[in-house]
Amino acid sequence: MRILLLLLLLNFPGERLEPEELIGRQVSELYEWGWTSTHEEVGYYKFKPAEMRFCDRWIRELEVRTNDQGTITEVSFQLREVVQHNLYRRIGEKYGEATHMSVADGATVTGQVEVLNDSTQNIFAKPDFSAKDVAIEEKPLFLSWRKEGYSLEVLNQYVVGTSLFQFKKR
């Protein structure tokens, strides 16, 4: 009985698996691990992982994008907090210092965009956003890490108190 339990634990990655370790795997493996899919369409899936954590925070839902062969190329999830000192320190323990941290520094109108929709025509201003590099103390909106084989990008949403994480194959 103990051997069977040990074999099950070794074959089920559970919370030991890091999000970036999903990149390059087949999406079919997630079903084999017992993950529940809440949305499926070609190349895009949402899963409720059985047990998965990121820097000691539970991941409640994962979005996965695949190529035409079903190989995972992108993994996204949301945490119910923004990346500030404590969470940034935890992320840094695993991924090192962020390659880039920035905030929006302003927007200028660089032209117009024309949108035709059936019988209506709308013209919108085309904004060009600029950004400036900041430190973690200055509440960055965007953080990124460039690693071998993948990148991690984080968008802090201060108004709602969440952060969006996206791991992408490079």
C-alpha positions as CSV (number, residue, x, y, z in Angstrom):
1,M,0.0,0.0,0.0
2,R,2.8,2.4,0.9
3,I,4.6,1.7,-2.4
4,L,1.4,2.4,-4.4
5,L,0.9,5.7,-2.5
6,L,4.5,6.7,-3.2
7,L,4.1,5.9,-6.9
8,L,1.0,8.0,-7.1
9,L,2.7,10.9,-5.4
10,L,5.7,10.6,-7.8
11,N,3.5,10.6,-10.9
12,F,1.2,13.4,-9.8
13,P,3.1,16.7,-9.8
14,G,0.4,18.5,-7.7
15,E,1.6,21.6,-5.9
16,R,5.3,20.8,-6.5
17,L,4.9,21.8,-10.1
18,E,5.8,25.4,-11.0
19,P,3.8,27.2,-13.7
20,E,6.8,27.6,-16.0
21,E,7.3,23.8,-15.9
22,L,4.0,23.4,-17.8
23,I,5.5,25.1,-20.9
24,G,6.4,22.5,-23.4
25,R,4.2,19.8,-22.0
26,Q,1.1,18.4,-23.7
27,V,-2.2,19.9,-22.6
28,S,-3.5,16.3,-22.3
29,E,-1.2,15.7,-19.3
30,L,-3.3,18.2,-17.3
31,Y,-6.4,16.0,-17.7
32,E,-4.4,12.9,-16.7
33,W,-3.5,14.7,-13.4
34,G,-7.1,15.1,-12.7
35,W,-7.3,18.8,-13.4
36,T,-10.8,20.1,-14.2
37,S,-11.3,22.1,-17.4
38,T,-13.8,24.9,-17.1
39,H,-13.4,26.2,-20.6
40,E,-12.0,24.7,-23.8
41,E,-11.6,25.9,-27.4
42,V,-8.8,25.3,-29.9
43,G,-5.6,26.5,-28.4
44,Y,-7.1,28.0,-25.2
45,Y,-8.1,26.2,-22.0
46,K,-9.0,27.2,-18.4
47,F,-8.2,24.7,-15.6
48,K,-8.8,24.4,-11.9
49,P,-5.6,22.7,-10.8
50,A,-6.0,20.1,-8.1
51,E,-3.3,21.6,-6.0
52,M,-1.0,24.3,-7.3
53,R,0.8,27.2,-5.5
54,F,3.0,30.0,-6.6
55,C,5.2,31.6,-4.0
56,D,3.0,30.2,-1.2
57,R,-0.2,31.5,-2.8
58,W,-2.9,29.2,-4.1
59,I,-3.6,29.3,-7.8
60,R,-7.3,28.9,-8.2
61,E,-7.6,28.9,-12.0
62,L,-5.0,28.6,-14.8
63,E,-5.3,29.7,-18.4
64,V,-3.3,27.7,-20.9
65,R,-2.6,28.4,-24.5
66,T,-1.2,25.8,-26.9
67,N,0.1,25.5,-30.4
68,D,-1.5,23.4,-33.1
69,Q,0.0,20.2,-31.7
70,G,-1.4,20.7,-28.2
71,T,1.9,21.8,-26.7
72,I,1.6,24.4,-24.0
73,T,3.2,27.7,-24.9
74,E,1.7,30.1,-22.4
75,V,0.4,29.8,-18.8
76,S,-1.5,32.6,-17.1
77,F,-3.1,33.1,-13.7
78,Q,-4.3,35.8,-11.3
79,L,-3.4,36.3,-7.6
80,R,-5.6,38.2,-5.2
81,E,-2.9,40.6,-4.3
82,V,-0.5,43.0,-6.1
83,V,3.2,42.4,-6.3
84,Q,4.7,44.5,-3.6
85,H,7.6,44.0,-1.1
86,N,6.7,40.6,0.4
87,L,5.5,38.9,-2.7
88,Y,8.3,40.5,-4.8
89,R,10.9,39.1,-2.3
90,R,9.3,35.6,-2.7
91,I,9.3,35.8,-6.4
92,G,12.9,37.1,-6.4
93,E,14.0,34.0,-4.3
94,K,13.0,31.8,-7.3
95,Y,13.5,34.0,-10.3
96,G,16.0,36.7,-9.3
97,E,15.6,40.4,-9.6
98,A,13.0,41.6,-12.2
99,T,14.5,42.4,-15.6
100,H,12.2,45.4,-15.9
101,M,9.7,47.3,-13.7
102,S,7.7,50.3,-15.0
103,V,4.7,52.6,-14.6
104,A,2.8,54.5,-17.2
105,D,4.3,57.9,-17.7
106,G,1.7,59.5,-19.9
107,A,-0.1,59.1,-23.2
108,T,-0.1,61.1,-26.4
109,V,-2.4,60.9,-29.3
110,T,-0.4,59.8,-32.4
111,G,-3.2,59.5,-34.9
112,Q,-6.6,58.1,-35.5
113,V,-8.1,54.6,-35.9
114,E,-11.1,54.1,-38.1
115,V,-13.4,51.2,-37.2
116,L,-16.1,50.1,-39.6
117,N,-18.9,48.0,-38.2
118,D,-21.7,47.1,-40.5
119,S,-23.4,50.5,-41.3
120,T,-21.5,52.6,-38.7
121,Q,-18.1,54.2,-38.9
122,N,-16.3,55.2,-35.7
123,I,-13.0,57.2,-35.5
124,F,-11.0,56.8,-32.3
125,A,-7.9,58.6,-31.1
126,K,-4.8,56.3,-31.3
127,P,-2.9,56.7,-28.1
128,D,0.8,56.0,-27.6
129,F,1.7,55.2,-24.0
130,S,5.1,55.9,-22.6
131,A,6.6,54.2,-19.5
132,K,9.3,54.9,-17.1
133,D,11.4,52.5,-15.1
134,V,10.8,52.4,-11.3
135,A,11.8,50.4,-8.2
136,I,9.4,48.2,-6.3
137,E,8.7,51.0,-3.8
138,E,7.2,53.1,-6.6
139,K,4.4,50.6,-7.2
140,P,5.2,49.3,-10.7
141,L,2.4,48.5,-13.0
142,F,4.4,46.1,-15.1
143,L,7.2,43.7,-14.0
144,S,9.0,41.2,-16.2
145,W,11.7,38.5,-15.9
146,R,13.5,37.1,-18.9
147,K,14.7,33.5,-18.2
148,E,16.2,30.8,-20.4
149,G,13.4,29.4,-22.5
150,Y,10.5,31.5,-21.0
151,S,9.6,34.9,-19.8
152,L,7.4,36.0,-16.8
153,E,5.3,39.1,-17.1
154,V,3.2,40.6,-14.3
155,L,0.5,43.3,-14.5
156,N,-0.4,44.8,-11.2
157,Q,-4.0,45.9,-10.9
158,Y,-3.9,48.2,-7.9
159,V,-7.6,49.3,-8.1
160,V,-8.9,45.8,-7.7
161,G,-6.0,44.5,-5.7
162,T,-4.9,41.7,-8.0
163,S,-2.0,40.8,-10.2
164,L,-2.0,38.9,-13.5
165,F,0.9,36.5,-14.2
166,Q,1.9,35.2,-17.6
167,F,4.6,32.7,-18.4
168,K,5.4,32.5,-22.1
169,K,7.7,30.3,-24.1
170,R,10.6,32.4,-25.6
